[in-house]
Amino acid sequence: MADLLTHDPLRWAYACALLLGYALLCAAIYRQQRRARQQAAAQAAQLASSTGHPILLAYASQTGQAQSLAEHCAQQLHAAGWAVALQPLNRTTPEQLQAATHAVFIASTYGEGDAPDNAALFQRQCMGQVLPLAQLRYSLLALGDSQYTQFCGFGRALDAWLQAQQAQPLHARIDVDQAQDSSAALADWQAQLATALQLQSSSNALPTAPSPSTWTLAARQHLNPGSQGGAVYHLELQAASAEAQATIWQAGDLVDLAPPQEPQLPRSYSIASIPQDGRLHLLVRQTQRSDGTPGLASHWLTQELALGQQLPLLLRAHSGFRLEDNARRPLILIGNGTGLAGLRAHLRARQVLGQHANWLIAGERQAAHDQLYGSELQSWVRSGHLQRLDWAFSRDGVQRTYVQDLLHQHAPLLRQWVLRDGAALYVCGSLHGMAQGVDEALRSILGSAQVDALLQQGRYRRDVY
């Protein structure tokens, strides 16, 4: 008690300086988020402010690539005199489609033919009905990965539905394989769109690919020795170039990297830290291919890459999984395995903001070996930063328990957090199994209409793979 009531002026000055620094940091983050919202609103107003023909530009994007292309295309169309309505497909209504004469659709496919989250409502609600769209002329760019069976599945389904409604394509649909060099396909789409809309075609209109920055592996720690599953490692990367040192990211963002054996096929990882940590953190599980050989990227990161060795990284904004307007809401964070990475970044960001209404529901195999970041999470429970921490260990006990089972067990509390307190839901981890089970549980507990409303409001966000 004497220490707490100290009259030492140096201690008081140090404590006040810490509090002032913390307050200034919180204020800076709040101003940054408010400025981003204001800039987005100003950009939308600018794009729509033209006396030229109106054009609808709608995108379906899970990790931000289709959205980035759409934003660049919107700038080019506006510069050419079009009044552009830029928006995700979920915000596109039947009435808007029937009123439009021209539209550009940029549609990614997620998983095995699925619509991205910001297009799932459109797929269920609009594409499930018949609309007379004979007046609509459209361009469609489909993004996909040929490693999946349903390559560009959602883009193809959207194209088929539009034509079934008698909408007229401005040119044949163009499919982009993101597992290959996509520059030729994008250039083809740009040229065909320019011809169809009588724009001046130019290679300068193509989005410029961002350049990677150089980082150094500064630390690596095995987090789950003795686990029945693949070894999981915590990696810390230190900026090693001026470009890297100037890089700013937000909780929820991604990083792309490629092992030297396959430099043309980058892998994406959720970032597990925030810039205030001073280093970029990754959470990587060693994987195996179907033939039993180790996954190239995970094995390289966890075994072959030496401490002190440099590697190129490409940081990528993931607007669909950022906090944005949810920064000051209560958060329910749900994930399994290394999906904890993105959720940990959000918890660290919330700590900086002084937002402690957080509930984490995490899934792994065994309590004895697989409590990833367990000490840190328990310290947050003790400090009150985590109001609830619930683990689902699927290999403990007779009956297997998964995160979706915990949602059912705590259904009354879940409804209270979401319906009464206005909480947002963030899901990170495996698409098939966990994410699908969580979505089904949420719809059972809250009702499908409420879950769809959360999607529409941006209060239900997923980073799943």
Protein Blocks (a to p, Z undefined) as FASTA:
>chain_A
ZZmmpcbfklmmmmmmmmmmmmmmmmmmmmmmmmmmmmmmmmmmmmmmccbdcddddddd
fkommmmmmmmmmmmmmmnopacddddfklpcfklmmmpmbdcdddddehjhiacfklmm
mmmmmmmpccdfklpccdddddddfkbmkgoklmmmmmmmmmmnopacfbdcddddfkbc
fklmmmmmmmmmmmmnopacdfklpccdddddddddfbdcdfbghiabdcddddddddfb
fklmmpccdehiacddddfklmmlccddddfbdfklopacddddddddfkopacfklmmm
mmmpcghiacdddddddfklcnklmmmgccddddehjllmmmmmmmmmmmmnopabdcdd
dddfblklmmghklmmmmmmmnomambdcdddfkgcjbdcdfklmmmmmmmmmmmmmmmn
opacddedjfbhjlmmmmmmmmmmnopklmmmmmmnopaccddZZ
